[in-house]
């Protein structure tokens, strides 16, 4: 068992209660590392640039949709640097 303020990871999300007592859910570090690895692997594949971009677009769209119910500011801020948006 752990305190809610310590947080826990479940199904790719990090759940915790901050110091003001507000419940937060964000993508877990492991989930972020997984999407980062998928994007890098797709980019390094031997496919054409157009095919790689379509595949990455699909991966990011799915990741964002899955995490749409959590703290979206942190979720989308995490992924933006990978795509050259930051």
DRENKOLMAR-804332 format. One line per 8 residues: number of its first residue (from 1); for each residue y, x, z of C-alpha. Coordinates in steps of 0.001 Angstrom, whole numbers. Each point is the difference from the previous one (the first is absolute). Layout:
# residues N
NUM) Y/X/Z  ... .
# end
This chain:
# residues 86
1) 0/0/0  3540/1082/-595  3423/-1388/741  1669/-2050/-2722  2944/2371/143  -2341/2837/-1020  -1033/-1982/-3049  -3237/-113/-1945 .
9) -1115/143/-3650  -1917/-2861/-1580  -670/-825/-3675  2541/2547/-1222  2769/-1209/2279  1529/1498/3135  674/-2598/2713  2202/756/2975 .
17) 2581/-1438/2366  3233/1979/109  1975/797/3158  2033/-3235/-303  -3193/-2070/-10  91/-806/-3723  -3351/-87/-1817  -54/2136/-3176 .
25) -2561/570/-2711  347/2756/-2589  -2360/1751/-2419  -2109/2562/1855  332/3703/-714  -3533/79/-1360  779/-2884/-2380  3116/1765/-1232 .
33) -2009/3198/-578  -2573/-2010/-1993  2561/-1562/-2357  1676/3387/-411  -3343/1581/-960  -744/-2834/-2458  3369/411/-1696  -411/3772/-272 .
41) -3545/-315/-1360  1127/-2545/-2587  2921/2180/-1038  -2261/3037/-436  -2573/-1917/-2056  -391/792/-3687  1286/-3373/-1195  3181/-472/-2004 .
49) 3267/-205/1885  330/-3702/-786  -3507/-735/1293  619/2015/3168  3269/-1824/695  -1641/-3410/-475  -2785/974/2407  2473/1311/2610 .
57) 2098/-3155/-394  -3085/-2100/706  -931/2104/3050  3498/-186/1477  296/-3734/-684  -3272/-613/1861  1012/2253/2884  3375/-1721/348 .
65) -1590/-3443/-193  -2555/883/2684  2777/1271/2285  2487/-2777/-753  -614/-1604/3419  794/3108/2026  3317/1733/612  861/247/-3705 .
73) 2935/2347/470  -2233/2743/1327  -2857/-826/-2372  2064/224/-3149  2040/2947/1265  -3252/1931/445  -1103/-494/-3604  3368/483/-1755 .
81) 55/3845/99  -3366/106/-1797  1459/-1936/-2885  3225/1991/-274  2095/-2892/1378  1376/1856/3011 .
# end
